[in-house]
């Protein structure tokens, strides 16, 4: 039986993240065939020990990054719902970073184009390793009409939330 | 150039502020690999001829942070910290988990060699090939959590201002010291995150002596190229799948041992090893799990096991204390060893020890020793500045730990570590307190006893180790067996977390080495030549010792006196180490590693291993 490709979303339960960074490792192996954390499309922030979480594209319904791109380097893959980066067109201007409510895109460390999660063409590798290890932070689900954009928040904001959830009121002072 | 290595090392002289890049010949890397092996080689080449005169806490000492070729590839990254140890006066390869090793390799360096000493507090900031020495006056004196927060913020702001179009900067990784390291306390650690520590060896004190508060690294490159990426990926999967199998290991880490090592194998330090058995169910892993663990899986780069758990006390008089697990060693040394059997008190003490930058094992050993002297009225309330470290009194132990970290009052004497403090107290009190010092070669013994014979099975484990009381590097026979120090040297030289290799065939490690480096290495070649060479070098420097202490194998290649006392309680009551049997085992070990009857490596083996200069230097000990 062939499975019809439909738009997906990666659901995330950030508080469960162990900080093992296997998602980063597998992402960079898939896209770069190297272990290259800074070239990974998903990055685990650990600004406060214990409050680790993967930071990656939330696939907002209105795709503000795509809107903001002055050179049309970004487009939406209609099959998966992922943002596609045209490496040739991208000038590395960074306007998509400013447009993203979570400042999620970041520059490829050597190639000068922007890195945004491409959902591995519908079969996200990060989800596989996270599930394989039973951390289950990440889960692939069909894309519906929910407010996914809420997940596009800055690392500082997410860290603060997680640190307070984990440590209570003293969580704030670790930032 | 060999695959798996970044290909260069950073050398920083803190006296002259000179920073340069250096390389080692492929032959050196082939023989000594990295981490502990390479540390031993560097230290011998640079300091061997004057070893006895080098003060570990002086500017001549060299501080090393070394990765290995498997670092970052073999799941579970660590880095090896080394130098001349202020505990043993020899070389200890002390590894710590975390992200630092990966950041460093991604920045293009296999390791850092720090020489000299700074006049003012500084930290080292590495961003790829941009390396700078920065002022650390504002962080000096700060505890673990403050240091991490301040440096994370400061360094991210620097990155942001220098690379405004990069996007959000992930935190750089940090190795640092707390107040104890700053005060050159010999039981101080080099720490990572809040709770990870390179404890054995006392290198936090070496960092403190160099006024180096921290090393911060952010690397944006990839890990080095490997010989066979497909094979590396396949082996990573083998290691991970093996780790995923052990559900309880993942769930509990070593946290189940605080109860079980006492109750089942009778080998846990209790009240300074006066007992090794307990059946305190209040200290069960379920109590930790249900009362204090707030994050069930916590790990470092690439780790499939995530054996760590974050613990926090939510209620009661120790409310707000945070640490990890504590793992078995700290459950024992900051729990049972003080007669403490509740998770809350244990977490409180571990949290404080983290904050002060002390080693939980070494300081727990030291405080237990002091408390036994108090119990025996050798040290009085007056000697202890009014403190009364009674068994079970967490607050009294905490107060004493603070004094040690700050070298206040009696803390100044205790800050010298169990063995050196024992020598001083013996002189002060004219009582042979060394009989209560449970250590080997200046290093407090890890929390695994040998009397019951049910835990660490070899009675020479600590007495014949080149890293003294270090429970992660123990001597054993046969030399190619699982209890052999030669096998452990591989973990610390290729540098990865040994916890992820439990249950794997040893061949996987050597296959991994080949897939990464492209070099074939067999178990025979490792044990008969390369590891043996590293062991002999470590032994040579340990025996040369100095300047304040030297070890005489006839006296010091021995168990602490306590291990010859019969176990007083539990299912193995009466069991002890038989001195004659120990002497026989020791003789067999000397024979296997080719040390003479005085414990000195023989000329023949040193020549065979092409260590002629070591042989020549050891002549003075043979006379």
Interface residues (C-beta under 8 A of the other chain):
Chain A: X16 X18 X19 X20 X21 X22 X25 X28 X29 X32 X33 X34 X35 X36 X37 X38 X39 X43 X44 X45 X46 X47 X48 X49 X50 X55 X92 X93 X94 X97 X103 X104 X105 X106 X107 X109 X110 X114 X132 X133 X134 X135 X154 X155 X166 X167 X168 X170 X173 X174 X175
Chain B: X72 X73 X99 X102 X106 X145 X148 X149 X152 X153 X156 X164 X165 X166 X167 X168 X170 X171 X193 X194 X195 X219 X220 X221 X222 X223 X225 X229 X233 X240 X244 X294 X295 X297 X298 X299 X300 X301 X302 X303 X304 X306 X310 X312 X314 X320 X322
